[in-house]
Amino acid sequence: MGVRLLLAVGAGAVAAVPFGLLLLLVEGAWPPLLRLDAGAARRLHEVALEHPGWTATLRFLSDWLWDPATLRIAVALLTGWLLYRRAWRLAAWAATTAIGGALIGVLVKVVVERARPSLQDPVAEAPGYSFPSGHAMTATTSCAVLLLVLLPLVPRRWRGLCWAAAGISVLGVGFTRIALGVHWFSDVIGGWLLGGAVVVLTGWAFEAWRSDAGRPRTDVSEGLEPELTDEEPEPPVYGTESGSRDR
């Protein structure tokens, strides 16, 4: 178990490399990145000012449908349902990924202390520091949790739509934050990369947990715990004997 957990930590560290490189560029104020950030902010802000109806839609998506509070409530409800189903390990993974991701995001924001865009005639405002985008990071971790937990319950022919919905949500959150002028382009990329690193780390740790319980490796297309469809999803070492899976 110890070796497998070390491998999980190593996988998380490798996944965090792109974020680390981006962080160095942000902290070093790399001119090409600053030009990209400024250009994207300026162009999208002009569009937002010219199309108030479009901007109102983006604000609804960002402040309500894809708001971090909304996504965290969804994950909390899912975790409660997993506890009801006695899927203890999966519930622990969901909670750890969501809470750990949120804490890491706040910590990085405080350390970096990057200012948000300052635009003339802003169409939206947001408190706190800018890098990485909390909305983008929360969308990444929350959509990953919802997707990887619920996939075993979805018929195979519909799973592609689930992946597409998760991808559109993550990308859509990032776009709304840039278009509303409350984040730089690199903030959003940073949120995606850091959120992805958290999911990789916790996901590998969960896979190590499965191996320790004597369960086979799973393909990501099957979700983290295909046995969730069983009457007793926990393996014998953690609970009662697993039932036969409904295929």
HUPE-V340347 format. One record per residue. PSI is psi in degrees with one decimal (none if undefined). D_CENTER is the distance of its C-alpha to the mean C-alpha in Angstrom with 1 decimal. Layout:
<<PSI	D_CENTER> <PSI	D_CENTER>>
This chain:
<<-40.7	26.1> <-42.6	26.3> <-42.6	26.3> <-37.3	23.3> <-36.7	21.3> <-38.1	22.5> <-37.6	21.3> <-43.7	17.8> <-40.6	17.9> <-40.7	19.4> <-41.2	16.7> <-38.9	14.0> <-41.8	16.6> <-42.3	17.1> <-26.5	13.5> <-8.5	13.6> <-48.8	16.8> <-38.9	15.7> <-41.9	13.9> <-40.7	17.2> <-42.7	19.3> <-40.7	17.6> <-41.5	18.1> <-39.3	21.7> <-39.3	22.3> <-48.1	21.0> <-33.2	23.1> <0.3	26.0> <52.3	25.9> <120.1	26.3> <-47.2	28.4> <-37.4	27.0> <-40.9	23.4> <-39.6	25.0> <-40.5	26.9> <-45.4	23.9> <-48.4	22.1> <-40.8	25.3> <-44.4	26.2> <-42.4	23.0> <-43.2	23.2> <-47.0	26.9> <-45.0	26.9> <-31.5	24.1> <-37.4	25.8> <-41.5	29.0> <-41.2	27.7> <-39.0	26.2> <-32.5	29.6> <-18.7	31.5> <79.3	29.6> <-34.4	29.1> <-42.8	28.3> <-41.1	25.4> <-39.7	24.2> <-37.6	24.5> <-42.3	22.4> <-38.8	19.6> <-38.8	20.0> <-46.1	19.9> <-43.5	16.6> <-38.9	15.0> <-14.7	16.9> <-66.7	16.9> <-46.8	15.1> <16.7	11.7> <142.5	12.5> <-37.7	10.2> <-41.4	13.2> <-46.2	13.2> <-37.9	9.7> <-35.1	10.5> <-41.1	13.9> <-43.3	12.8> <-38.6	11.1> <-42.8	14.2> <-41.7	16.5> <-42.6	15.1> <-41.7	15.6> <-40.1	19.0> <-38.7	19.9> <-39.3	19.1> <-39.8	21.4> <-37.0	23.9> <-2.6	23.8> <29.2	24.3> <72.6	21.3> <-46.3	21.1> <-40.4	19.2> <-37.5	16.4> <-41.9	16.3> <-40.1	16.2> <-46.3	13.3> <-46.5	11.2> <-42.4	12.5> <-42.1	12.3> <-44.2	8.6> <-49.1	8.0> <-44.2	11.1> <-42.5	11.0> <-42.6	7.8> <-44.3	9.6> <-41.5	12.8> <-42.0	12.1> <-45.3	10.9> <-42.2	14.1> <-45.7	16.1> <-41.2	15.4> <-46.5	16.2> <-37.3	19.4> <-43.7	20.4> <-40.6	20.1> <46.5	21.4> <134.0	21.0> <148.5	22.6> <164.9	21.1> <141.8	23.1> <102.4	26.5> <150.0	27.8> <137.3	31.0> <58.7	30.9> <144.6	27.1> <-10.0	25.8> <158.4	23.1> <154.9	22.5> <143.0	19.9> <168.3	20.6> <-174.7	19.7> <171.7	18.8> <-36.3	17.0> <128.5	15.3> <168.9	12.3> <120.0	11.1> <-36.9	9.7> <-47.1	9.0> <-40.9	7.1> <-43.3	5.0> <-39.6	4.8> <-40.9	4.5> <-50.3	1.9> <-41.9	2.0> <-45.5	4.8> <-35.9	5.7> <-42.9	5.7> <-51.2	7.7> <-43.1	9.8> <-51.9	10.5> <-24.9	11.5> <-44.2	13.4> <-13.5	15.2> <-41.9	16.2> <-21.7	19.4> <-5.4	20.6> <132.0	20.4> <145.3	23.4> <-37.1	23.0> <-16.3	24.2> <-4.8	21.4> <-32.9	18.5> <-38.3	18.4> <-36.3	18.0> <-44.4	14.9> <-42.0	13.3> <-42.5	14.6> <-41.8	13.4> <-43.5	9.7> <-43.6	10.4> <-38.8	12.5> <-46.4	10.2> <-47.0	7.6> <-39.8	10.9> <-40.0	12.7> <-47.6	10.8> <-43.2	11.5> <-42.9	15.0> <-37.3	15.8> <-36.5	15.2> <-44.7	17.4> <-31.6	19.9> <-4.1	20.4> <21.1	21.2> <-3.7	19.0> <149.6	17.0> <159.2	18.2> <-44.4	17.0> <-25.3	16.2> <-43.7	14.2> <-45.1	11.7> <-40.8	11.9> <-40.9	11.5> <-42.3	8.3> <-46.6	6.9> <-44.4	9.0> <-40.7	8.4> <-40.6	4.7> <-38.1	6.2> <-39.4	9.1> <-43.7	8.0> <-42.3	7.1> <-45.2	10.4> <-52.3	12.2> <-33.2	11.7> <-42.5	12.1> <-38.6	15.3> <-39.5	16.5> <-38.5	16.3> <-37.5	18.3> <-38.1	20.7> <-43.5	21.1> <-45.5	22.0> <-39.5	24.5> <-28.5	26.1> <2.5	26.6> <18.6	28.3> <149.4	25.9> <161.0	25.5> <149.5	22.5> <153.7	20.4> <142.6	19.2> <-26.1	15.5> <-15.7	17.1> <-2.1	18.5> <172.9	15.4> <-33.1	15.3> <83.7	18.4> <-25.3	20.9> <-0.1	23.3> <-21.6	21.6> <-10.7	24.2> <158.6	26.9> <-37.6	28.8> <94.5	28.1> <-18.3	24.7> <142.8	25.3> <163.3	27.4> <-33.2	31.0> <-23.2	30.3> <-18.4	27.9> <-148.5	29.5> <174.0	32.1> <138.4	32.7> <143.5	30.2> <174.9	31.5> <139.2	31.9> <138.2	28.9> <107.9	29.4> <none	29.2>>
